């Protein structure tokens, strides 16, 4: 009844929308040809081969000596992608890394979890990763795989996700959507050049989400505004602002039973630990950015940009964790930070309101071209200032009762009477950096890129009561270099070397040095690759890489806790990536990638932890998505996809693995005209055969969790161009 009712609402809303905007359409047709021409020139979107932000400067895909993939707006719409976890399904080098339903999500690239402080960017500037990252105002998503020291400074070696915002254009679209659970979704995308020099674009979305997990329904409101101002003949100012509020109960992950067995016969629609008194997790985020460019001449340009990103999380969870209070674990034979062998788990009343993360960044660059004799140079000089702060209250984290993973209904308990404490500054981190990159054209066929970033990091941390805990200072020069050979007009080969630095990890509460931070770690990456573009519409890539850094882990020992968090040995990820993206012929569009990754630790001092894949790093992944335009029905296309991951290690000693999985997706798209207006239908069905699989064995605060993949999900959207 509910699903049919939702579809009826969708159809009725479309029918009602048609006459309401006829006047706006008529007005648009009366604009002068001269004004429209100015809009087309200045509002051009970057193509799928262009990248705006990476460690080797801006440039086209083929001349960038790094593995970069670009997911364009068309793919996001056809797949009906709305979350970060769904985005990761479209590239084999990406995977979930603690991505609960109803909470902000994180992913891993090349087996390294992204740094939520610096790993996510909008138009090249940092945004707080602890937010429900929206996609409605995004034109394309750039995925830089591997080290990004010059681009981002202190950052985990996995890479960077950069969201490229939509720019002003003449557009008026309304999108309505629903799914098999009865969700309701609406979005608008409206752009207009107010004058030939001032343009605006407004995006908004309202999402009433009915989750496949019981009690995990949520809502989301999103608003974004982008403006371009052409100042004179040489300057341009771009401003972007967006605000989002969301509320949804967060679903706890499973844990291994007795630290040695995967849970069996799991009902993935049940919310572990659900209590009637638990509130939705509220996440409010604001992101502001601006970019000013000035062309001194055709060869030299200045770029000054600034950003502010703020995310406020009201964390309210009846959290399923461990078995410290379960009878099956009282004798100490089972580690308390796992579920009991019989499936018992503890339930905690966890509340942490006003958890506030702020990112602020200011960057100034000078870009130019010149020649020294026969050598051409493309030079980038710049300075960067980045500040990150975290304010948190002393949380409530109290045991309230025990449940079992096979309960038909979760037992109900009284919440803790405790209340959160006052908000205090927990982290204040400041990066100051100078960077330089020179792309030298040595001959017609050779390019040499050389540069680096000198970064100084000052960081202070306080405990829950505001007492000083850490005051550190790190200064490093992070060099990088690359060589590119253009074998012919279609094929480029490259080799690159990059160094990076990442902050040390925090020791989990169940280790002897609980809460202490290990020293920062230096990482190194070697990569060789090939990029082949047989046509303007198709790109093929291959990259072979090796990334190494010191290994940080909980080492078993004779301490009272049984573990001490240490930095010992080396962690090395060696892999091969293949990709194919673009159009084959007139009818077929293809987005395909494959990854083979060997992630190992050596010289750790704990032999049981060596010689096998690391946790949450499958050896093999593959992802294929195709769109075929049927020749006998104009506008009708069939879409389909396949995702594969090999077995996934779930324990540090490698004894337990989540099994391999293979998931098939399918869909239909149809474009036609209705009363002179374009109408796009997109039907997407993920996990067509309703397969059960463990999609994620990622960690949070030193503990490991298991998240099942979503069951069959059918989603429908209809977009009307007004």
N, C-alpha and C positions, 0 to 999 in steps of 0.2 A: 504493500500500500504506500509506504513512504517513498520508495524509489519511483513509482509511477507518478506520484504527486509532484516529486521534484522535477521530473522530465516535463510534466505539464506546465509547471511554473516557468521552466526554461523556454518552452515554445511560446507561451503567452507573452513573456517579456520581450522576446524577439519580435513578435507580431506587433506589439504595442510600440516598440522603438522605431519602427519604420517611418510612420508619418511624423513623429515628433521632430526629426532632424532634417526634414526635407528643406526647410528654409536655410539651414546652415550650409547644406550642400549647394543650393542655388547661389548663395553668397560667394562660396569658394570659386565657382565657375566664372564669376565676374571679375576676378583679380587680373591685373594686367600681366601680359607675357613678360614684360621687363622685370617686374617684381619676382615672378616665379623663377626666372633665370638666375637672379642673384641668390635665391634660396638654394637652388641646386648646387651652385658652385661652393658655397660656404658651408653647407650642412652635410656634405658627403660623409658617409660612414666609412670607417676603415674596413677594408675587405678581409676575407677570411685568411688571406695570406699575410696580412700585416700584424705586427705585434707592437703594443705601445709601451710595454714595461718588461725589461729583462736585464740580465747581468751584462749583456753586450750591446746595450743601447737600443733605441728604436730602429726598426728596419723590417724588411720583408722576411718572410719565413725562410726562404732558401738561403739567404745570406746571413742568417743567425746561427753561429756555431754552438747550438744547444738544442736539446730536445724540447720542443714547444708544440702543444696542440691547441687548437682554437675551436671551441664549440659555439656555433653561430646561433642567431635568434631562431632561424627556421628549425634547427634540430631541437632546441628547447621547447618550441611550441608543439612539434610533432610528437615528442615524447611526453608532453605535459609534465615537464620537470619543475618542481617547486621547492625541493629541499636539497641540502648539500649532499646527503647520502644518495639521492637519486641522480645528482650530477655525477658522482663518482662512478656510477654504473656505466658511463659512456666512454671510459678510458681505462685500459687494462693496467696502466701504471698506478692507478688510484685504488684505494680501498678504505673502508670504514675504520676509524680508530676511536672507539667509544662514541657511538652515535645513537643515543636513545631516542625513541619516539617521544615527542613532547618537550624536548630540551634542546639547547643549542648543540650542534654536532661538530665533530672534528673528523678529518680524514688523514690518511697517510699517502705519501708519494714515494715510490721506490723503497717502500718498507719503513720510512721514517715518518712518525706523526708530525703534522705541521705545528709550528709554534703559534698558538692562538693570539699571542701579543703582536706578532709581526708577519705571520704567514698569509694573511688575507688582505687584499688591497682593492681599492676602488679608484680607477683611473691612475693607477700607479702609486697611490698614497695609502698609507697604512690605515686600516680600520680595526676596531676591536673584534676579534673572532668569536667572542662570547655573546653572540646574538643570532637570531633566526634570520640568516642572510636571505634577503628578498631578491627576486630575479625579474620582477615586472619592469623595472627601469634599466635593464641590462641589455645591451645590443649583442655582446659576445663575451665569452669567458675564456681568458687566456690561462693556460696551465704551463708554468715553467717547471720543468722536472730537474731536480738536482740542486747543486749549490747555487746560492744567489747572494754571495757575500758582497759584491759591488752594488747590487741593486738594493739590498735590505740591511746590510750590516750584521748585527748579532741576530742570528736566525738558525733554526734547525735545518739540517742539510737536505731535507726532503724536497723543498721547493717553495713555490709561491702560486697562489690562486689570485688572479687579477680580474676584477669585474670591470668591463668597459661600458660606461653609461651611454644611453641613447642621447643623441643630440637633437636640437630643434629641427623640425621638418614639418611639412604640410601633411598631417596625419590626423585622422579621427576614427578610432577603433573602440568598439565595445565588445568585451568577451564575457560570456556566461558559461558556467561549467557545473558539472555534478559528477558523482561517481556511484559505484555499486552500493556504497554504504549510505547514500542519501545526502552527501555533503552539498553545500551550496557555495558557489564562487562567482564573483563578479569583478571585472577589472575594466578600467578605461585608460586609453592612451591617446592624448590629444596634444597636437603640436601646431604652432603657427608662427610665421615671421610677422611680427607686429609692424616692422618697417624693414626695408632691405638690410638694415644693420642690427636689428634687435630681434632675436627669436627666443621662443619659450617652448618647453615641452613638459606636460603634466602627466604623471602616471599615478594611478591609485588602484588598490585592490582591497576587497572585503571577502574574507574567507571564513565560512562556518563549517569547520572540518569535523566529519563523523569518522572517527578512527576505527580500524578493524580490531583494536584492543579495547576491551570493555572499560568504561569509565574514563577513557582518554580522549573524549571529544574536546575540541578546542576552537578558538576564534583568533582572527588576525585582521588588523587594519593597517594599511600601508599607504603612504603618500610621498610622492617625490616630485621635485621641480628641478628642471635643468634650463639654464639660460645661456645664451651666447650674445656677446656684444662686440661688434666689429668697430674698434676705436680708430678712426682715421683709416689710412691705407696700410699701416704697418702693424698695428696692435690689435690684440683680441683678448677678451676676458670671458672665461668660462666659469660658471658657478653651478654647483650641484648641491642639493639638499634633500634629505629624505628622513622620514620619521615612521616608525613602526611600533605597534603595541600588540602583544600576543598573550594568550592565557591558555594553558593546556596542562593537564596532569601528566607528569613524567612517569614513564614506565621503567621500572628497575630491570636490570639485566640479571640473567641467571649466573650461577657460579658452578664450578665443578663439584660433584658430590664426593665428599671425603678427600678432596684435592687430587682425585685420581680417576673419576668417571664422569662422562658426559651425561647430563640429564636425559632420561628417556621418556617417550610418550608425552611430550610437552604440548600443552594447549597454548598456542601462541596468541590466542585472543584473550587470555586471562591476564589481568594486571597483578603481578606479584605484590603481596603486602597491602593491597588496597584497603584503606580505612575510610569510612564515610565522612570523617571530619577533615581529611586531608584536602587542601586547597590546590587549585591549579598553580603551576609555575608561571609567574608573570615576567615577561621580558620586554622592556621598553628600550628602544635604541634610536639614536639620532646621529646622523652622519652629514658633515658639511665639508665641502672642498671647493677650492678655487684655483684657477690656473690663468696666469697672465703671460702672454707671449708677445715679443716685440722683434720685428725683423729690421735689424740695422742695415742689412743689404741682402741680396739674394743668397749670400753665402754664410751670414752670421745671424744668429737668433739668440735672444735671452728668454729664459723660462723661469718664472717665479711661481711657486705653488705652495699652498697651505691647506691643512685639513684638521678637523676636529671630529673625533668619534667617541660616543659615550653609550655604554650599555648598562642598564640597571636591571638586576635579576632579583626577583622575590622568589627564593627557593623554598618550596613547600612540598615535602615528599614523605610518604610513609615508605621508608627505604628498606628493601630486602637486602640484608647483608650478613654473611657469615653465620656461625652457629655457636658463638661463645656462651649463650644462655640455653641452648638446646641440650636436652638430657643426653642425646647420643654423642655429645662432644665433651661431656664433663670430665671424662677420665684423661683428657689431654692427648689421646691417641690421634685425633684429627686436628689439623690447624684450624684455629677459630676464624680465620679470614676466608673460609670456604663454606659451602653448604654442607650439612651433615650427610653421611652415606645414605640415610633413608629419605633424604629430600627435605628435612627440616631446615628452616632458616629463621634468623632473627628479624624482627621488624622494629625499625627505629623511627621515632618522630624527629624528623630533621627539618629545621627551619633556619633560614639565613636570609632575612629580608635586606633590601637596599645594598646588595652586593654590586658595587659600582666600579666599572672599568673605564678608563679614559685613555685615549691615544691622541696625541697632538704632534703634528709634524710641520716643519717649514723647510723648503728646499729651494735653492737658487742654482741655476745652471746657465752655462754659456756653451752654445753649440756652433760649430763653424767648419768650413771647408777651406783648405789652402793646399799649396804644393811646395815641396822643397826639391827642386830639380825635377827628376822624373817620377818622384814618389808623391802620390796624392794622399792627403790626410783628411779624415773626418774626426774632429776633436770634440770631446765633451769634458768640461771642467765644472765642478760643482761643490757645494757645501750643503750639509744636511743636519737638521736638528730634530730629534725625536724624543718625546717624553711619554712615559707610560706610568699611570698610577692606578692603584687598587685600594679601594676603601671597603671595609667589611665590618659587620657587627659580630660580636662573639655569638656564635650560633648555638642553637639547641640541637643536641644529637643524643637522644635518650632512648634506651630500649623500652618497648612497651609490651611485647609479646612475641610468640613464636608461631609460624605457619608452616605449611608443607606444600611443595610444588604440585602435589596431586589433590589438594583440597578442592572440592566442588565449589565451595564458597570460602573466602578467606575469613578466619575468625576475627571478630571485632574486639578492640581493646580501647581503653581510655587514653587520650593523649597526655603527654607530659605537662605538668602545671608550670614548668619553667618558661621563662621568656628570654628572648635574645637581649644581649647587652648593647651598649652604645656603639655607634660607628667609630672606627679608628682607621687611620692610614696604615696599610699593611705593606705596601710596596711603592717606592718612588724611584723610577729608573729613567736615566737621561743618557742619550747617545748624541755625541757630536762627531761629525765626520767630514772629511774632505775626500773627494774622489776624482779620478781622471781616467779617461779611456780614449785611445787613439786607434782608429781604424786606418791602416796604411795600405794603399793600393800599390803593390810593388811592381806589378806588371799587369798585362791584360787578364791573366789567369790566376793571380795570387793576391791574397789579402792576409795581412798580419794584424791582429788585434792585441793590444797590450795596455794594461792599466791596473788599477787597484784602488782600494779604499782604506784610508787610515781612520780608524774608529776608536773613540774613547768612551767607555761605558762607566758611569757612576751610578751605583745602585745602593739604596738603603731599604732595610726591611725591619718591621716591628712585629711583635707577637700579638696575640688576641687582646691583650690588655694595654697595648700601646708602648710596651717596653722595647728599647732598641735590641735588635737581634742580629743584624748584619749590616756592615758598611764596607762595600768593596769597590775597587777601581781596577778596570782592565783597559789596556791600550794595545792595539794590534794593527799591523798592516796586513791587509788581505789582498794578495796579488792574484791576477788572472791573466791568461794569455791564450790565444787561439790562432790557428793557421787554417785558411780556407783555400782550396784549389778548385777552380771552375774547370772541370774536365771538358765540358761543352756547354751549350746554351741551356741545356735541361738539367745537368748533373753537377752538384757541388759535393766535395768531400771535405771534411774538417777534422781537426784534432784540437782539444782544449784542455787546459789545466786551471783549476779554481781552488782557492782556499777559503774556508769559512770558519766562523766561530759561533758557538751556541752556549747559553748559560748552563751551568750544572744543574742536575735534577735534585729535587727535595727528597730526603729520606722518608719512607712511609712510617706511619705511627707504630707499626709492629716490628720495627728494627731498633737496635740498641742506640743508634744515633738519631732517633726520631726528630724530624723537623729541621735537621741541618741540611745546608745546601753544599753540594760538592763543587769543586772549582770548575770554571768554564772550560770547554773542550774545543780544541782545534780539529777541523776536519779537512780532508783533501779529496778532490775528485779529478779523475782522469776520464776523458770521454773522446771517442772517435765515432764519426757518423757519416751518413750519406743522405742527401736530399735530392730527390729526383722529381721533376715536374714535366711529364711528357706533354701535357697540354696546360693551358691557362686554368682549366677547371679541375685538374687532378693533381694531388701531391702525394708522393710516397716517401717514407722516411725510415731510417734504421739507425740505431745508436747502441754502441757498446760502451759500458761505463763501469767504473770501480770507485766506490766511496768508502772511506775508512775514517774512524774516529775512536777515541778511548771508550771502553765499555763500562757502563755504570749499571750496577745491579745489586740486589740483596744477596749477600754472600752468606751461606750457612756457616755457623761457627759455634763456639762454646759459650757465647755470652748468655745472659739470663733470658734474652729475647729469642735466641736461636739464630738471629740474622743480624748482619751489620751492612748498611748500604755503603758500597765502596766504588772506587774507580780503579779498575784493574784489567789489563789486557786490551785487546783491540776488537772492535766491531766492524766487519767489512761486508759491504753489499756489492756484489758483482752481478751485472745483468745485461740483457739484450732486449731492446724494444723495437717493435716494428709497427708501422702505422700506414694507413691508406685513407685519404679523405678527399672527397670531391665527387665529380659527376663522371660517369662512364657512359658515353653515348648520350642520347637525348632523353632517355627514360629513367635511368638508374642513378640514384645518389647513394654513396657509400661512406660510412664512418666505421672504420675497423682498426683494431689495435691488438697487439699481443705482447706479453712480457714474460720473460724467463729470468728469475731472480734467485741468486744464491746468497743468503744472509747468514753469516756465521760469526761466532765469537771465538777467539783463541787467546791463549796465555792468560786465562782468567783466574787461575788458581783453584778452580772448581771443575774437575774433568767431566762431571756429569752434565755440565752446561755447554760443553763444546761438541763440535762434530755433527750438529743437527740444525735444521732451520730455526731461526729465532721466532718468538711468539708473534702471532698475527701477521706473518709474512709468508703467504703461499708461494710456492716455487713457480707456479705457472698461472697466469691469468689471460683471458681473452675476452674481447668484446666486439660484437659486430652489430651494426644497425644499418638496414637498407631501406630505401624508399623507391618503389617502382611505379611509374606512371602508366596506367593501363591504356593501351592505344585505342581501344574500342569505345571508351567512355571519357570524353574530354573532362579534365578536372579531377578524375578519380584516381587515387593512388593507394597502393598496398604497402604497408610498412611492417617490418619484422626485425627481430633482434635475437641475439643469443649471447649469454654471459656464462663464463666458466671460470672456476677457481679450483686449483688442486687442494689437497688436504692442508689444514691450517693448524700449526702447533699451538697448543693451549697451556702447556706447562714448561717451566724453564729447563727441565731435564729432557724434554722432548718425548716423554712416555705417552702423553695423551694428545690426540689430534682430532680436530673437527674434520669430518669427511669432506671429500671433494664434492662440488655441486655443479650442476648445469641447469640454467634457467632459460626458458624461451619466452619471448615477448612478441606481440603482434599488434596490428592496428590498421585503421583505414583513415584516409583523409579525402575530403571532397570539397572542391571549390566551384562555386557557380554564382550566377547573378540573380538577385531578387529585386525587382523594381529598379533595376539599374545600379544596384549596390552589390559589392562583392561580399560573399558569405562563405566562410571557411569552417568546415566541420572536421574535428580531430577526435577519433576514438582510439584510445590506447589501452591495451590489456597486458599488464605485466604478470609474469609467472603464470602463463597460460595453463600449464598442467598442474598448478597448485602444489608445487613441490616444497617439502620442508627442507630447510638448510640453515646452517649457522653462518650468518653473513659476517660476523665480527667477533673476534676474541681479544679486543683491545683493552687498554688499561686506563685507570683513572686513579690518581693519588697512590700509585704503587700496587693497586689491586686489579685483578683481571676478571673480566665479565664476558658472558656469552649472550649474544643477541640473535634471536632467530630472524630469518628473512621474512618479509611480508608474504601473506598468502596471495592468491589471485586478486588482482586489483584492476578494475575496469573504470576508466575515466573518460568523460566526454566534455569537450569544449566547443563552443560556437562563437566565432568572431565575425562581427559585422562591421564593414568599413562604411562609415557614414559620409 
